[in-house]
């Protein structure tokens, strides 16, 4: 059964409970359980509690109250976007003064309090119909712990005691345009083992390539969609070709 993970970050419990009830009624009204969709909802009274849990959990949708004591909803959204560019953010508020800032953090929608059930259902319908985001991978860099979409990764490269993650389109996260690579603390062999079963294929003793980013496989190198290339060892050629064909047959 597919799991839809929803977080509500709201300091006023009555508003949070109303939101929870509306989401649960949407699930029943739309027959989500019969369609194989289970909704998990967690309520956090303040941003600090959310970020503490977020270290070990991930969410598909986050409803944020803008006017909260301490770290408000807008600051919370900015912090979320530092490491996650794909989670769907919805603001709940009694005012519309933050509308422009909402665009900056790519909020899906504003819902005015008290939350109207029909408007919330429309919002949930829209979010549920949106394309499924690419799975996120978590890495420890020299400065922080970050989440990166699988689809943004071109390849990994062993470089000394570190592993370099090379990114597609020169972008790691929103607000960090121009970043083309990040240095990971994880060793290359440990990374290859951890990503076993994911859409990556080892093509050389020092390279692990994202299969979705491959354009063409030649005898001694892999040509990438971006126009770049990575070396391909002769003994790994057959493995790479099989993985490449199997991936695109499955995706197609």
Number of C-alpha atoms within 10 A of each C-alpha: 9 11 12 14 16 20 21 26 28 26 20 13 13 10 17 22 14 15 22 18 13 18 20 15 14 19 18 12 11 12 12 15 14 11 10 10 14 15 14 13 16 14 20 19 17 22 23 14 12 18 15 10 11 13 9 7 10 15 16 17 21 23 24 28 29 25 17 19 11 10 14 18 24 21 14 20 25 18 13 18 19 16 17 20 19 20 17 19 23 26 25 26 21 15 13 13 9 13 13 9 12 20 11 14 20 18 20 16 18 23 20 16 12 12 17 13 16 11 12 20 18 12 16 17 13 11 18 13 8 10 7 10 14 12 12 17 12 12 18 14 17 11 9 9 12 16 17 21 18 19 17 21 25 27 24 26 19 19 13 9 10 16 23 21 23 22 21 19 14 15 17 27 20 16 14 11 11 11 15 16 18 17 18 22 16 17 15 23 13 10 17 18 9 10 13 11 9 12 16 24 22 22 24 20 14 16 22 24 26 22 24 19 20 20 15 13 16 11 13 15 17 22 18 21 14 12 8 11 18 21 17 24 18 13 10 16 19 13 13 22 17 10 16 21 11 13 15 11 9 7 7 6
